[in-house]
């Protein structure tokens, strides 16, 4: 290969990572059985180990803390992978901290995408890489997205460099009513998906309603072919899961293990759903079987039932303005996010796209501007939470990341300008206090094999 070794993931950054020892964590709430028949946690545990960092002080920048706070001329201190303190210009910088002047710049928590298919629909987008939909049965809660994730996907590096993405949830596709378990990742280079798994993040069950399942299975001449068929299959599947949960578990059933985790509140529900009437029906079904929906995804008609979503404590993970690409998207409006927020319900800006994940900040700014044009003025510091803390909360990791608070993971982005401007980009990105991207340092601008080109092309001297 032109006399050089081509690293398969993130160039030289990976070599440093290989020297780090692995540390196991619970990796979620997946359940197996030990030889004695007792539950055994986490058959595929996280081996994520933070990269080494240095004590750092960001001074003089405008700080949006992700939780609705803004500090002008602020100071953010982090060390040992954690936020140490956040304050104004009078916050003392301890000895030994690397001081970075943020004058004229902005600091936010790391950006989080609640809805991504990176790794299980990786680039290059060829049939051999299409691993996100197990479209062989309308209910496949037995499959786990992490078993499809390809850590070498160049989308991860682009999301880091262009979008400031520090954590993301990888979901199965939406062909099925129950598509399987999600996995939450830290956006770091690793040879294995276990090395990227967010330690202790709960799993989610990806569900879908509406056109996708009835189209996929109706076209095969089988149930469901209608929306009423969608709900009938879901309800029977939940009834069977309840029977499994109440049984002796003498014989394992992978799908029902996932559904039992949902019914016990150990596994979250992320529900692809567009229409307001269907979301309301899903809320009723959740009451019937005793589970909770963490977020409706896409949710282009959430504005119609924002009060119901607020009362149920359910987030809406939305785009700024995707519209009209199928019938259930025809009532989408660009003011959706603003109207949801005005009602006091939870807004999350998501991508569902390998390009959109690089611009969640800009998508949030568009949604903010659309609200302002109709008289809903949402402050910048609140809008930043749409792609940081709100996403983290809906993924079950809001107690560990998503905001700049003492003791939380030091997932931090220094922007070269206002993050709600199309002219701004991440200048530096830290994950657990380790500088993983620096636009001003060529050695910290990671690229993948595909961005290096074919053998002999794009060799880095």
Secondary structure, DSSP 8 states (H G I E B T S, - for coil): -TTS---SSSTHHHHHHHTS-------S--EEE-TTS-EEE-TT-----------EEEEEEEEE-SSS-EEEEEEEEEETTEEEEEE-TTS---TT-EEEE-TT-EEEE-EEEEEE-TTTB-SS--GGGB-S--TTSSB-TT-BGGGT--TT-HHHHHHHHHH-EEEEEE---SSSSEEEE-EEEE----SSSTTTB-TT---EEEEE-SHHHHHHHHTTT-S-SSHHHHHHHHHHHHHHHHHHHHS---S--HHHHHHHHHHTTSSEEEEEE--HHHHHHHHHHHHHHT----EEEE-TTGGGSHHHHHHHT-EEEE-SS---SSGGGTT--TTHHHHHHHTT--EEE--SSTTGGGGHHHHHHHHHHHHHHTT----HHHHHGGGTHHHHHHTT-TTTSSS--TTSB--EEEESS-TTSTT--EEEEEETTEEEEETT-GGGS---HHHH-STTSS---
